[in-house]
Amino acid sequence: MKIGLIIMLLLTLFIPLAGATVGSDIPTYSDCDNVIIKNVGSAASEIGDYNDYKGTLYSSFYKLGDRDEWNGLDGWEQVGDSNEYTRSIVTDGNLITITAYYDPDEEEFYSFDWTSTCPLGVVLVKAGNCYNIYDYDEATSGTGLIAVSGIGISHTTFGWYTCGGIPEFPSIAFPIAAIIGLAFIFQRKKE
């Protein structure tokens, strides 16, 4: 009985730590009429518009494209002899690594995968006047993101809650309860 209780208490310590998720490769929205993203331009305005539309509060963001990062191969590292290129960005304590697929005939990137050390909530992929918007439930990776209508990507904006922020209540309460429970069991064992 006591061993079963100890095992259950120990499991409550480790279950909250196994929450990393993978993102979807299907856009949640395609916005060509600027219904969701009304203020095209800075990452702050785009994430602000998205927050207003969805009722989210993403306070950290990074925009790849402000300095023409998607136009050409400067800043990208080729993977072997393939059309696959990578680059990494560190901002607000978050390391985002992008693996993009380049069309040498068109000289444009058309799709990409990403990983992130902080869970992301949204990725906006812009081409022309349109956005593909990928919603995530705190994902740490996503695959096959594309721009609208097969057009080359002009920029992307990544949005997340502050990295290393205040953890959710259960991720604090369960381990504390487990520690108190173990202390109670061992204290009774001594008596």
N, C-alpha and C positions, 0 to 999 in steps of 0.2 A: 504493500500500500504506500509506504513512504517513498520507495524507489520510484513508483509510478508518478507520485506527486512531484518529486524532484525532477524527473524527466520532463513533465509538463511545464514546470516553472522554467527550466532551462530552454525549452523550445520557445517560450514567450520572449526570451532574450534575443533569439536569432531570427525569428520569422519577420519582424519589421525590417531587417537588413536586406531582405531578398526582393526588393521592389523595382529593379531596373526593367524597363520595357523597351520594346522596339517599335518604331513608328510605322505608319502605313504608307504605302506607295501610291495611294489614290488621293487626289486633292479633295478636301472637304468642300471647297468653294472655288469657282472660277469667276473672277470679278473683272469684267471688261468695261463696265459702265460706271466704275468708281462709286458703287453703292456702299461697299465696305471700306475700302481705302480711298478716302476723299482727298487727302492732302498728300499727293505723290511728291516725294522728295526725300526728306531726312528720315532716318530710321525712327527717331523719336515721334515724328508725326504719323508715320505708318503704323507703328505699334500703338500709338495713342488712338488712332481711328479703329484699329482692331479691338483694343480694350473697350472702347465705347460700344462697338457693335456686339461683342460677345459678353460684356460685363466682367472681363478678366482684369487683372492688375499686374500685367507683366511690367517689371520695372527695369529689367536689364535687357539689352539688345545689342546686336552688331549687324551692320549692313556691309555686305561684300558687294562692291560695285561703285561705291562713292569715288573711288580713284581708278576706275576702269579695270578692275581686277578680272572681269570676265572677258574683256576684249584683248585677246592675245595671250601669249604664254608667259609673260613676265611674272615672276613670283610663284609660278607653278613648277613642280618637280615631276618629270616624266617617270613613269613606272616601266622600267625595261624599255623595250622597243614598241610598246603598245600605244594606243591612243588614250591611255588612262593617265591622268595627272592628279597630284595631290598638293594640298597646301594646308597649313595649320594657322589658327588665329588664337591668341590668348587675350581675353578681355573680361573684366569684372570677375576674375578668378575662374573663368571657364575656358577650357581648351576645346575648341571646335576643330575637327579635322574633316576636310572635304576631299572626296575622291570624285573627280569629274571626268566625263567622257567627251573628248574633243573630236570634231569632224574637221580633218585637215583640208578637205575640198571647200567647205563653207567658211573655214576659219572661225568656228564658233563652238561653244559648249552647249550641249542639248540636254544632258541629264547629269545627275550627281547623287552620291550617297554621302552621308555624314555620320559622325560620332561626336559625342559631347560629354565632358566630365560632369556637367550640371544638367539635370533633366530639362529638356525644352518643352515649351507649350505650343509654339507656332513657328512655322517657317513660311515666309512669303517669297514666292519665286516670280519675278517680273520679267516680261518680254514685251516690247512694244508698249501699248497702253493697258495691258492685261496682267492680272495677278492670278497665279494658282496659289491657293492658301491651304496649307497642310496643318490641321489641328492635331495635337498630340496630348496624351494624358501623361505628361512628365516622362517622355521618352528620352533615351540616351543614344539612340541611333535611328536612322531612317534610310530607306533605299529607293532608288528609281525616281527621284523627284525630277519633274520636267516643267518646262514653261508651257504656256497656253499655245495650242495649235502648232506644235512642233517648231516654233520660232526659237532662235538662239537666246540663251539667258542673258539679260542685261544686268540684273542684280538680284540678290537675295537678302532678306532680312530675317535674322534669327531672334526669337523672343523667349525669355524665361524669367521666372521669379529669381530674386537675388540668390546667388549661389552660396550654399552653406548657411542659409537663413535659419530661422527658428523652425525646428522640426515639428511635425504634427503631434498632437497630444498622445495618440496611442504609441508612437515610437519612443516616447519618454515614459509614459505611465506603465506599460507592460514590463519593461526591464526593472523599473523601480519596484513594482509589485513582486516580481520574481525574486529580487534580492531580499526584500523584506520577508517574503515567504521562506526563503532558504535560511535566513537568520533565525526566524521563529522555530523552524524544524531543528536546527542545530542547537539552539538554546534549550529546547525541550529535551533533546537527546542528552544533554549534560546533566539535567536535573534527574 
